Each structure stands twice: as C-alpha cells, then as structure tokens.
C-alpha cells in the first residue's frame, strides 16, 4: 500500500503474547531512530553494547548523506587531529620495514630521538621489553608503542652495526612537516614538495620560499601530487602569497550556509615569483583550492592529470566522549565558479579505477570538467612503457629499499659525510650501484632481468636505487626527490614550460 508524502509511519512490534505494541514516528522528526534504539535497549535478548550499536548507527546515518560525512570514534579522531596539528607526542623518527625489521630512515630535527642520539640506519630491535625485529611485528603497533603522552619514557633498543644500544627516550612534542623537500633545480628555478596542509604549512612554505629566493629563485615548481588536503585556511594563506589585493581565492556555499568569499590582501611575499603546479588524481581538497585559484587568475601553469575532485566543506562536531563527526555543510567553488566536488555516484570510491578504464590516465581527450576536480593546463599521460616485470617484482619485495639499507650499513661514514648535492651525485656515480644492486636482487630475491628487460627498465630502476641511497646522506628527502625527478615525466614537462605565467 502506498504512503503519501509526510504520512505517519506505524512502527509495530509483535510480542510473544501476540499483542502488538505501536509507536508513532515520522521520518521528518527523527524520532524513528530513537525509537528503534530504545526498543533494542529494552527488549533485545542479550545485553546490549550501547557504544558499539550507537557507533554503528551514527556511521550508517552519515554514510547515507555523502562519501565524506563521517563519524570518528575517539582513537580515530585523535589520530586525525594529530596528523594535521603540525606536531604530536612521540619520539620523532620515520622508519621503513624493508623485510622483517624496521630501519630508521629519518630522525626528525628537534625531536626527542635526535636529542638523545638516534641515527638513520638504526635497526629497531625492541620497544621497552617487547621484541619487534624478525617477527613481522605490525607496523601500526610499533607506532602505537613508541607514541605516548609527552613526559613519559620509553626504551627503544637499536642495532647499529655490530652494537646494540638501548635509548631511554622521554617522549615530547615532535614537529611534523608538510614541506618534504625544497631545493634549486636551476639558476633561477626551484622545486618544492608539499605533502599536506597542516596547521603549520603556510609558515613552512613561506620559510622555504624565502630561503629559495635568497638563492636566486624566480620561478617555483610546487609538487601537489598525492596531497590529500587538510586545513582550508592554510590553502588560503598560501594562495594569498601569490595573488594581488582583491583577487578572489575561493568561495563556499551550501543550503544552510550563505555564500562566503575569501580574497587576497595584496601582501603576499611571492607575487613576483613565477609558478608551476604539479597535480594528479591524488591532489584533493585544499590542494585543489590552491590549484583552482592559481589557474583561474592565470597565475600558474598546472601540469599533470585531473585532480581528485573533493570540494566539500567539512565542519567538525565534537562529543564529550572524545568522538566526533565531520559533516559536509557547503561546497567549495573556484573564483570563476567551478565546483571542485565531483558528482556522487554509486561507485564513487572506485572513481580513480574508472579513470584507468576509460583511458583518462593516458589521453587528455578523456578528461571532462563536468566530472569535477581541476583539469591541468598541460596534460602528461601516465608512462607505462618503462616498467616491466623485473621492476614490478623488485618493488613487490622492496628490493631497492632493502638494498639501500644494506648499502648504508656498509658505507655509513662516507654517506653521512656528504652534505651537498653535487658531491652526492659524484659519489653515487662512482659507487658501482648497478652491479651491486643486480647482484643483491639475484642473491637475496632470486630476481635478475633479461637483457631486453634491463634495456627498458634500467633508467627507472637505477634512479630509484640512487634516490633511496641518497636519502641516507645529510640531504635526506631533498636528495631523494632531486634524484628521483630525473625520471619524472610530469616534472620534465613542467621544466619545459616554466616561464613566468604572469
């Protein structure tokens, strides 16, 4: 039987005695959800885990709205807030797990681990009394054991060469950086890798840019690929650095939110610097706000592939139990009125895979502005011709990463002494890395390319190996990105077009 819009729904429950208990609920007044939960609480056959049921109900309710309105239990909310805060409490190391033992890749400057003497290349053996080496210990569990409230202590035992060293570390605030790398790539051109928009991003960006200007920078290439976004105001502050007074950066609008415009104040420190932005399907949210503003004002050239298409304003709501929600309240629009958000669809979460299927990753003709996101000025197709089975199998087994770690163990002092890029390149060119790596891949993983494979893959493979080894020098990620860019087709296209877009 059909129901007219707004009709009263009758909620019934058949009792054991055969009598029906009726309660009235309307869709528009939200009482039905409360009645269901109360009925479960009063009548369910076993005791009810209220937290579990409430979390499930809230998650399901928000999931019916849009793909980005979400509920976060206390631990997840804390982790999310921590990631974007610009610092967290812990010991301050970054590590990889190339086989079954974690290896320190970076000791974060200013963090507790650096102050007490931990070094890149240290292998993590134990956290307090728990052994984590050689047992395939889950990486997220390692992180949880090393993190903790500031002021608490943790003992991390490492292997350094033949020595076993226990470090008793007092946890403290650890800065997290969103500018992963910043360096000159020519006499007047610089490269800056921006990985996220945290609370400190604009400050980091300005500090790095001023340092590059002091080195002669007149044109800046900013890598926004795989930057998933973050704080909205940070995107506005960075956009403001490049725009003139009164230029619109972005506006937001929703059913219950009046249009709100955000303008540049004309005090930007980089208004005289040319700009190129590298974008990809992993560039989202705040990254798209920055890219859209620069493109609409013809302030930058965008190079790469269509961005993700996440242009929703998420408003946080916090609860006293430590949980919270992110509720979509508006949409972001570029200065020209383009909605950044891609359409919702039944297979929304598989949108990126669909781009592969429809040829968008290899053909500019397959890109459509109606599908959301920001379309680059210069499209660079994905290059699949230089990657074959040897390259794929090596990366499945983390062979390059493990080789780099082993090479560092054998050449620790030489690598740690290198502090400038030209010296590093000279060292790597004379380190016989090609032969050493091929021998390592064969001996450790039973992998050896055919002559035909190596002819195709050599450039990509050896550049990756050099970048991973170079990361162990004093230059850190600056070395990694500087070397890796040699095989980056998007970067090459950017360099070819890097004239002042103003």
N, C-alpha and C positions, 0 to 999 in steps of 0.2 A: 504494500500500500504506500503511495507516495505521500510525502510530507511537504506542506507549503513552507516557503522560506520563513524562518523565525518561529516555526511551530514548536510547541513544547514537546521535548523528548521524554518518554516514560522509561525510567530505569527500574527494572524489576529484579528480584532475587527469589528463586524457588527454594523454600526451606524444606527441611526433612519432613515436617508435618504436612506439607502440601500447601500451606498458606503462602501467599505472595506478599512480600513487603515492597511497597512502592515509594520511590522518592522522585521528586520532580527536579529536572535540571535543564537549563537552556545552554546551547552552545555559546551564545554571546556573553554569558555572565561567568564563565569559567568554573561554575560550581560542579560540573560533572567530574572533573579531575579530582577535586577534593572529596567528592562522594565515593569515588572508586577507592581512593587511598584509605579513607576512613572505614569503608566496608571491609577491605582486606585486613586492616588492623584489628577489627572487631570480630571477624568471622573466619579467618584463614585457619586451616587445620593445624599448622605448626606455628611456633613463634616466628615473628617477622623481624628481619634485619632492616630496620627503618632506613638506615643510611644507604644501604645497597639499593633498596626499592626507590627511595627518593632520588638518588643519583641517576638511576636508570630512567625514571620518569622525566626528570628535567632534561637529560640528554636527548631523549626521544622527542620531547616537545620542541626544543630548539632546533633539532635536526629537521623538523618539518618546515622550518622557515627558510633558511638558505644555507649553503655549504659552509659558511664562515661564522655563523652564530653558534657559539659552543659553550658548554659547561666544563669547568675545570675543578676537579677535586683539589683539596689543599696542597698535596705534594706537587701536582702538575702546575698549579697556579704559581707556587713558589719558584719552581724551576723556570717557568716562562718569564716571570718578573725579573729573576736573577740574570737571565741571559741578556735582557735588554737594559739592565740597570747601569752597565758600564763597570761594575765590579761585583765580586762575590766573595764569600768567605771560604778559604781553602788554603792550599799550599803553593799554587802558582806554577804548574807545569803543564805542558802539552806533550802527549805521547802517542805513539802508534804501537800496534801489536802485529808486527810483520809475520810472526809464526805463532808461538805459544807463550812468548814473553814480551811484556811491554818495554819499549825503549823510549827514553825521553828525547823528544825532538827539539823542544824549546823550553828554557827556563824563563818565565815571564819577568821582565825587568821590574824591579820594585816589589816583587812578591816575596813571601817568606822563604821559599825554596832557594831563590837566588841569594838571599842574605846569608843563608847557612851553608852555601857552597855546592849545591847540586849542579850537575853539568849535563849538557846534551850528550847523548850516548850512554848515560847511565841506564842499566837494566834493573827494572823493579822486581825485587825478589819477594818482599813481604811488606804488608801494611799491619803494623803492630805485630801480633803473633800469627797472622793468617798468611800462609804461603799463596802467592798469586802467580808464580812463574812455573812454566812447564805443565800446567794443569788445565789449560784452556779456560781460565777464570773469566767470567763475563766482564766485558769492558765497562758497562754501566755500573756494575757492582764495585769495580775498582774505584771509579769516580766517586761513588757514594761514600766509600770508606775513607777516602782522602779528604773529601769536603767535610765541613763541620763548622760550628759556631766559632767566631773569632775569639781567640784567647785560649781555646782548648788545644791539647797537644796530641800529636800522632807521630809514631816512629815508622819511618819508611826506610827499609833496608835495600840497598842497591849493590849491584856488582859493577865495578869499574876496572876494566882489565882483569887482573887476577885478584884484585882486592874486593873484600866485602865490607861495605861501610853502612853502619846504621845512622840515620839522621833523625834526631828528635826535633820535630818542627812544631813551632807554635803557630797554629792557623791564624790567618789575618785576612784583611781585605786584599783581594787580588784584582788589579785592573784588567778589564777585557777590552781589547782594541778592535775597532771596526775598520781602520786603515791598515790593511795587511801588508802593503808594500808601497813605497813611493821613491822613485829614482829618476834620474835623467836618462833619456834614451837617444839623445842627440844634443847638439849645441844649445838648442832653444826649445826642445820638446821634452816633456816629462810624462811619466806613466804613474798612475795612482790606482791601486786596487782597493775598492770599497766593498766590504762583505756584508754589512748590515747597517741599520740606522738605530743605534743605541742612544742612551741619554748623553753620551759624550762625543757623538760622531761629528757634529759641527765644529767643536773645539779641535778635535784631532785633525779634521780635514783642513781647517784654517792653518793650524800649526805646520802641517806637512806642506801645504801650498806655499806658505811664506818662506819656508826653508828652500823649496824648489825655485821660487822666484829669485832668491838670493844667489842661486846657482845659474841664473840666466834664463829661467823658463819664460817663454812667451806663448806657448801652446801646451795645453794639458789634455792627456787622454785618460779618461776615468773609466775603469772597468766595473760595470754594474752587473755583469753576468752572474746569475745564481744568487743575487742579492734579494732575499725574500722580503725585505722591508723592515718595518719597525716603527719608531716614533714619528708621527706626522710632522711635528714642529721642527724636527731635525732636517727633514726634506725641505721644508720651507726656508730654514736658515741657510742651508747650502745653496738653494736656488737664489736666494737673496744676494749671495756673494757675486753672482754673475749678471744680475739684471739692474736696469736703471729705475729710478724713482717712479712709482705709479704703475709699473708693469704688473699685470695680474699673474700670480703664481699658480693658483688653483682656486676652485670654489667647491663647496659641498652643499647638498640639498637633499631633503627627504620629506616624507609625508608629514612628520611631526617636527621637522627641523627647517626653519626658514633658510633661504639661501644665505651663505656666509662667504664673503670674498676675502682673499689674502693677497696683499700687494707687497712689492719690493719697496724698500725705503730709500734706495739710492746710495746707501753707504757701503755697498759691497766692495770687498778688497780685491776681487778678481774680475772686475768689469773690463779690464784692459787685456785679459788673457783669452786667447782662442781656446775653443773647447770641442772635444770629440768624445762621445759616449759609446761604449761597447755594451750592447744589450742582447738578451737571449730570452728563451721561453721560461727561464728561471728568474728573470727580473720581475719583481712584483711590488705592489703597494707603494710604499714611499719611494722606491726606485723609479716607479712609473710616473709618480707625481713630478719628480725632478726631471726625468727624461721628457715628459709631455710639455712642461713649461719651457724647457730649453728649445724644443723643436718648434713649438707654436710661435715663439718670438724670434725664430731663426738665429738663435744664439749658439746652437751647437749642431754638429752633424752626428746623427745616430747611425751606428754601424752594427750589423749583426742580423738577428732574426726577431720576429714579433714577440713582444713581451707577454707575460703570463695572463694579464687581464684581471687583476684584483684591485678594484677601486671602491671598496666599501669602507665606510666609517664605522669602526668597532668601538662602542662605548663600554667601558668596564663597569661592572656592578659587583661589589664585594659583600660577602656574608661573614657573620661573626665566627663561624666555624672554620674560617680560613679558606673556604672555597670561593668561587666567583664565576661570573659569566662574561662573555664578550658578545654584546648584542649589536647587530647591524642597525644603525639609526639613519644613515644617509649614504649617498654615493659621491664619489669624487669626480670632478669634471676638469678637463684641461682648459686653459684660457680661451680657446676657440670653441668650447662647448662640447668637446668629445667626452663621452662617458668611458672611463677607463675599464669599468667592470665588464667582463664577458658575460654573455647570456647564461642563465641557469639551464641545464639540460639534464636528462635522465642519466647520461654518462659523463657528468661534469668532471668527476675525479679522474676520468680517463681522457680528458681533452688533449693532453700532451701526446698520448699514444695515437690519438686520432690525427694529429698533425703529421706524424710519421706516415700514417696510412694514406692520407690524402695528398702527400707529396709536398707539403708546405716547407719541410726542412731542406728541400733541395731545389725548390722552384719559387721564385718571387711571385709568379702569376697565381699561386695557390693561396696567397695571403689575402685576407678580407678584413677591412676595418670594422665591418659590422659584427665581427666575431670578438671584438673587444681587444684590449691591450694597445700598445703603441707600435706602429709599423715603422721600421727603420728607414732612413733616407737611402742607405746603401745596404742592400741585402747580400749576405755572404752565405752561400749554401753549406750544409754540412759536408765535410770531406770524408768519404768512406773508402777512398781508393788506396790510402796509405796504411791501412790497418788490416792485418791478416791474422791467421790462426796463431802464429808464434806470439805476436803482440798480445792477443786476447788471452792466451793461456798463461803467459807470464804475469799479466795483471790479475788474473784469477787467483794465482798463487802468491801474489805480492812479491814476485821475484825481484823486481827493481828496488823496492823498498828494503828488502832483506839484504840485497847486495850492498846498498848504500850504507846500511848499518854495519855490515861486516867490514866494508872498506874503511869506514871511520874508525872502527876498533883498531885496525892495523896502521892507520895514518893519522891518529888523533892529534898529535902535536903539530904536524905540518898544516892540517886543515884549520886548527884553532888559531894559527898564527896569521892567516890570510884575512886582511881587512879591507881590501879594495877589489873592485870587480875585474879590472884588467889583470891583476895578479892571479885571481881565481881562474879566469879563463886560460891563462898560460899554464897554470898548474894542471888543470883538467885535461888540456890538450896533450900534455906530456905524461899523463898518468896511465896510458895504455888501458883505458877503461873498456874499450870494445872487446879486446881479447879476454880481459879479466871477467867481464860480465858474461860473455858467452860460455866461458869455462865454468863459471859459477852456476849458470842456468842449467847446463848439462849435468854437472856433478850433483847438484842439490835437488833439482826438479826433473831431471831427465828430459829437458827441453833443448832442442837445437834446431834452428831454422834451416830450411833448404836454401840453396844459393839464390833461387828465384824469390823466395820469401824475404830473405835478408836484403836483397836489392831494393825491394819496395818499402820495407819497414825500418831499415837501418836509421834513417834520419829521425823518425819519431822516437824510436827506442833509445838511441844513444843520447838524444837531447833530454829525454825523461830521466835517464840514469844520471847524466851530468847535473841536472837540476836538483835531484834528490841528494846527491853527494854534496853539491854546493851549499845546500841548506845547513850543513853541519859546520860551515865556516862562520866567522863573525858576522857575515852579512845576512844570515838567516833567510827569511822569506824574500827579502829583496833579491838575493841570489837566485832563489828558486824561480820566482816569476820572471826575472830578467833573462834567464837562460831559456825557460820554457816558452817564452814569447817567440823564439826563433821559428817554431813550427806552428804558430797560431795564425791561421788564415784571416781571422777577423781583425786581429791586431795589424797584420800586414796591410789589409785594406784601409784601416784607419790611418796608418802611417802614410799611405799613398795619397790620402785626401786631407791631411792635417794642415790645412791653411786656415788662417783666421776667418771664421764664418761670419764675422760682423761685416 
